[in-house]
Amino acid sequence: MITDLQAQINSYLKDHIQSECDEPTLATSTAYSLLAGGKRLRPALTLAVCKIFNQEINQDVLRAACAVELLHTYSLIHDDLPAMDNDDLRRGLPTNHRRFGAGMATLAGDGLLTLAFQWLSDSGLSNDIKLSLVKELSFAAGPTGMVAGQAMDIHNEGYRLELDQLKVLHQKKTGALLRYSVLAGGIISRQYATVNDLLAHFGELYGLAFQIYDDLMDVLGTEQEMGKAVHKDQGEHKNTYPGLLGIAETKHQLALALQGAQNVQHQLAEQTSCDFELLDEFLAYFK
């Protein structure tokens, strides 16, 4: 099922991104990163929740769901810049700034960030849904969410965080956007506040697991598996789960986060009488 959702997402992105920019080099730079592949987990989570609640996946829903992928790609472009992580490889290809220069890469990221909110606001969904999505994505991506997490990551390089502090960093840097992605499906399908709270909690735990897994794979994975450089975190004195806890305890923390997500999944099924087995496919990512 995830592969079907990924195919829909990739098709929508490919069909619509080229017409969004009339400056040729900027358009090429933008499409280069957006269409370079990737798991599309964030928009797929939104669409999966919509399907669970029998929400029709029409062009308006696809546009709103794909907006988070635009924003996620912007964050990757900026994260790779020389002023940030200075990475050379992303999704198995040279990073945007290596291909187009730091200035053009910065502008491609800026364009994707603003385009994400354009796609939400002109999606054709009802005004109350669009306003809720814009508000939640702004919160997730902005200075109390993803940007704050990135700032904490930079500020604390070389300083050893405690586990609770590291969880807050990851909750903001990675978890906030995944939390939004799950919650967005509930907003689009007009779920009650109590259900949306559970969806958001599932997203938080999934986001925590995602970052722990990413930390772990930086130590245990290969460049080919990850599509980016590995074994960088320790050399750059970044705060990571393996660096703080070691490999064995990091795996334990991953298991705890996944068990928490599964518990929330069961609560959602009990409260809504809907089948949430589709989320099992997302949890299987960590195997």
C-alpha positions as CSV (number, residue, x, y, z in Angstrom):
1,M,0.0,0.0,0.0
2,I,2.8,2.4,0.8
3,T,4.3,1.9,-2.7
4,D,0.9,2.9,-4.2
5,L,0.9,6.1,-2.1
6,Q,4.5,6.8,-3.0
7,A,3.7,6.4,-6.7
8,Q,0.8,8.9,-6.4
9,I,3.0,11.4,-4.6
10,N,5.9,11.1,-7.1
11,S,3.5,11.5,-10.0
12,Y,1.9,14.6,-8.5
13,L,5.3,16.2,-7.7
14,K,6.7,15.5,-11.2
15,D,3.6,16.8,-12.9
16,H,3.3,20.0,-11.0
17,I,6.7,21.2,-9.9
18,Q,8.0,22.3,-13.3
19,S,5.2,24.8,-13.8
20,E,5.9,26.6,-10.5
21,C,9.0,28.5,-11.5
22,D,9.7,30.5,-14.7
23,E,13.5,31.1,-14.0
24,P,15.2,28.2,-15.7
25,T,18.2,27.6,-13.4
26,L,16.1,27.9,-10.3
27,A,13.5,25.6,-11.7
28,T,16.2,23.0,-12.6
29,S,17.8,23.3,-9.1
30,T,14.4,22.9,-7.4
31,A,13.4,19.9,-9.4
32,Y,16.8,18.3,-9.0
33,S,16.4,17.9,-5.2
34,L,12.6,17.4,-5.1
35,L,12.6,14.6,-7.8
36,A,15.8,12.9,-6.6
37,G,13.9,10.1,-4.9
38,G,13.3,9.6,-1.2
39,K,10.9,7.6,0.7
40,R,8.1,10.2,0.7
41,L,7.2,9.1,4.3
42,R,5.7,12.4,5.3
43,P,3.0,12.9,2.6
44,A,2.5,9.1,2.6
45,L,1.6,9.2,6.3
46,T,-0.9,12.0,5.6
47,L,-2.5,10.0,2.8
48,A,-2.5,6.8,4.8
49,V,-4.4,8.4,7.6
50,C,-6.9,9.8,5.1
51,K,-7.4,6.3,3.7
52,I,-7.9,4.8,7.1
53,F,-10.8,7.3,7.6
54,N,-12.2,6.7,4.1
55,Q,-11.3,10.1,2.9
56,E,-11.2,10.3,-0.9
57,I,-7.7,10.9,-2.2
58,N,-8.5,13.5,-4.9
59,Q,-6.3,16.2,-6.4
60,D,-7.0,18.6,-3.6
61,V,-6.0,16.1,-0.9
62,L,-2.9,15.1,-2.9
63,R,-1.8,18.8,-3.3
64,A,-2.2,19.4,0.5
65,A,-0.4,16.2,1.4
66,C,2.5,16.9,-1.0
67,A,3.1,20.3,0.5
68,V,5.0,18.8,3.4
69,E,7.4,17.1,1.0
70,L,8.2,20.5,-0.5
71,L,9.0,21.8,2.9
72,H,11.0,18.7,3.9
73,T,13.1,19.0,0.7
74,Y,13.8,22.6,1.5
75,S,15.1,21.5,4.9
76,L,17.4,18.9,3.4
77,I,18.8,21.4,0.9
78,H,19.5,24.0,3.6
79,D,20.8,21.3,6.0
80,D,23.4,20.3,3.5
81,L,24.7,23.8,2.9
82,P,28.4,24.7,3.8
83,A,27.1,26.9,6.6
84,M,25.3,24.0,8.1
85,D,26.4,20.3,7.7
86,N,28.4,20.9,4.5
87,D,27.4,17.5,3.0
88,D,28.4,16.4,-0.5
89,L,25.9,13.6,-1.0
90,R,22.1,13.4,-0.6
91,R,19.9,10.6,-1.9
92,G,22.9,9.1,-3.7
93,L,23.5,12.3,-5.7
94,P,25.7,15.4,-5.2
95,T,24.0,17.8,-2.9
96,N,22.2,20.8,-4.4
97,H,24.9,23.3,-3.6
98,R,27.6,21.0,-5.0
99,R,25.6,20.9,-8.3
100,F,24.3,24.5,-8.5
101,G,26.3,26.5,-5.9
102,A,25.4,27.6,-2.4
103,G,23.5,30.7,-3.6
104,M,21.2,28.9,-6.0
105,A,20.7,26.0,-3.5
106,T,19.6,28.5,-0.9
107,L,17.1,30.0,-3.2
108,A,15.8,26.6,-4.3
109,G,15.2,25.9,-0.6
110,D,13.5,29.2,0.0
111,G,11.2,28.6,-3.0
112,L,10.2,25.2,-1.8
113,L,9.5,26.5,1.7
114,T,7.1,29.2,0.5
115,L,5.6,27.0,-2.2
116,A,4.6,24.5,0.5
117,F,2.2,27.1,2.0
118,Q,1.0,28.1,-1.4
119,W,0.0,24.5,-2.2
120,L,-1.8,24.3,1.2
121,S,-3.7,27.5,0.7
122,D,-4.8,27.0,-2.9
123,S,-5.5,23.3,-2.6
124,G,-9.3,23.6,-3.0
125,L,-10.0,22.1,0.4
126,S,-12.4,24.0,2.7
127,N,-11.1,27.2,4.3
128,D,-11.2,25.9,7.8
129,I,-9.2,22.8,6.9
130,K,-6.6,24.9,5.0
131,L,-6.2,27.3,7.9
132,S,-5.7,24.5,10.3
133,L,-3.1,22.9,8.1
134,V,-1.2,26.2,7.5
135,K,-1.2,26.8,11.3
136,E,0.0,23.3,12.2
137,L,2.7,23.2,9.5
138,S,3.9,26.7,10.5
139,F,4.2,25.5,14.1
140,A,6.0,22.3,13.1
141,A,8.5,23.9,10.7
142,G,9.1,27.2,12.4
143,P,11.1,28.6,15.3
144,T,9.4,26.5,17.9
145,G,9.7,23.3,15.8
146,M,12.1,22.1,13.2
147,V,14.2,25.3,12.9
148,A,14.5,25.4,16.7
149,G,15.7,21.8,16.7
150,Q,18.3,22.6,14.1
151,A,19.5,25.6,16.1
152,M,19.8,23.4,19.2
153,D,21.8,20.9,17.2
154,I,24.3,23.6,16.0
155,H,24.5,25.4,19.3
156,N,25.2,22.2,21.3
157,E,27.9,20.7,19.1
158,G,30.8,19.8,21.4
159,Y,28.5,20.0,24.5
160,R,27.2,16.7,25.9
161,L,23.4,16.8,26.3
162,E,21.5,14.7,28.8
163,L,19.0,12.2,27.4
164,D,15.9,14.4,28.2
165,Q,17.6,17.3,26.4
166,L,18.5,15.1,23.4
167,K,14.8,13.9,23.2
168,V,13.6,17.6,23.0
169,L,16.2,18.3,20.3
170,H,15.0,15.4,18.2
171,Q,11.3,16.1,18.9
172,K,11.8,19.5,17.3
173,K,14.3,18.8,14.6
174,T,12.7,15.6,13.2
175,G,9.7,14.7,15.2
176,A,7.7,18.0,14.6
177,L,7.3,17.5,10.9
178,L,6.4,13.8,11.2
179,R,3.9,14.7,13.9
180,Y,2.3,17.2,11.5
181,S,2.2,14.6,8.7
182,V,0.1,12.2,10.7
183,L,-2.1,14.9,12.2
184,A,-2.7,16.4,8.8
185,G,-4.6,13.3,7.8
186,G,-6.9,13.7,10.7
187,I,-7.5,17.4,10.0
188,I,-8.3,16.7,6.3
189,S,-10.7,13.9,7.2
190,R,-12.3,16.1,9.9
191,Q,-11.6,13.9,13.0
192,Y,-12.6,14.9,16.5
193,A,-10.0,16.7,18.7
194,T,-9.4,13.6,20.8
195,V,-8.6,11.5,17.8
196,N,-6.3,14.2,16.4
197,D,-4.5,14.3,19.7
198,L,-3.8,10.6,19.4
199,L,-2.7,10.9,15.8
200,A,-0.3,13.7,16.8
201,H,1.1,11.5,19.6
202,F,1.6,8.6,17.2
203,G,3.5,11.1,14.9
204,E,5.7,12.3,17.8
205,L,6.7,8.7,18.7
206,Y,7.2,7.8,15.1
207,G,9.4,10.9,14.7
208,L,11.5,10.0,17.7
209,A,12.0,6.4,16.4
210,F,13.0,7.9,13.0
211,Q,15.7,10.1,14.5
212,I,17.0,7.3,16.8
213,Y,17.2,5.0,13.8
214,D,19.0,7.7,11.7
215,D,21.5,8.1,14.4
216,L,22.0,4.4,14.6
217,M,22.4,4.0,10.9
218,D,25.1,6.8,10.8
219,V,27.2,4.4,12.9
220,L,26.1,1.0,11.5
221,G,25.0,1.8,7.9
222,T,26.8,2.4,4.7
223,E,26.8,5.3,2.3
224,Q,25.1,3.1,-0.3
225,E,22.3,2.2,2.1
226,M,21.7,5.7,3.3
227,G,22.4,7.7,0.1
228,K,24.5,10.2,2.1
229,A,27.7,10.3,4.0
230,V,27.9,8.2,7.2
231,H,30.1,8.2,10.3
232,K,30.0,12.0,10.4
233,D,28.2,12.7,13.6
234,Q,30.9,11.6,16.0
235,G,33.6,13.5,14.0
236,E,31.5,16.6,14.2
237,H,30.8,16.2,17.9
238,K,27.1,16.1,17.4
239,N,24.7,14.9,20.1
240,T,23.3,11.4,19.1
241,Y,21.8,8.4,20.8
242,P,24.8,6.1,20.1
243,G,27.2,8.8,21.2
244,L,25.3,9.3,24.5
245,L,24.1,5.7,25.2
246,G,26.0,3.3,23.1
247,I,24.7,0.9,20.4
248,A,22.8,-1.5,22.7
249,E,20.9,1.1,24.7
250,T,20.2,3.0,21.5
251,K,18.5,-0.1,20.1
252,H,16.5,-0.4,23.3
253,Q,15.4,3.2,23.1
254,L,14.3,2.6,19.5
255,A,12.3,-0.4,20.6
256,L,10.6,1.7,23.4
257,A,9.6,4.4,20.9
258,L,8.2,1.9,18.5
259,Q,6.3,0.1,21.3
260,G,4.8,3.5,22.3
261,A,3.7,4.1,18.8
262,Q,2.1,0.7,18.6
263,N,0.2,1.4,21.8
264,V,-1.2,4.6,20.4
265,Q,-2.1,2.8,17.2
266,H,-4.2,0.3,19.3
267,Q,-5.8,3.2,21.2
268,L,-6.8,4.8,17.9
269,A,-8.3,1.6,16.7
270,E,-10.3,1.2,19.9
271,Q,-11.6,4.8,19.9
272,T,-12.5,5.0,16.2
273,S,-13.4,1.4,15.3
274,C,-11.2,1.8,12.2
275,D,-8.5,-0.5,11.0
276,F,-5.1,1.0,11.6
277,E,-3.0,-1.9,10.2
278,L,-1.9,0.3,7.3
279,L,0.4,2.1,9.8
280,D,2.2,-1.2,10.4
281,E,3.9,-0.7,7.0
282,F,5.4,2.6,8.3
283,L,6.6,1.0,11.5
284,A,8.2,-1.8,9.5
285,Y,10.6,0.8,8.0
286,F,12.8,0.4,11.1
287,K,13.5,-3.3,10.5
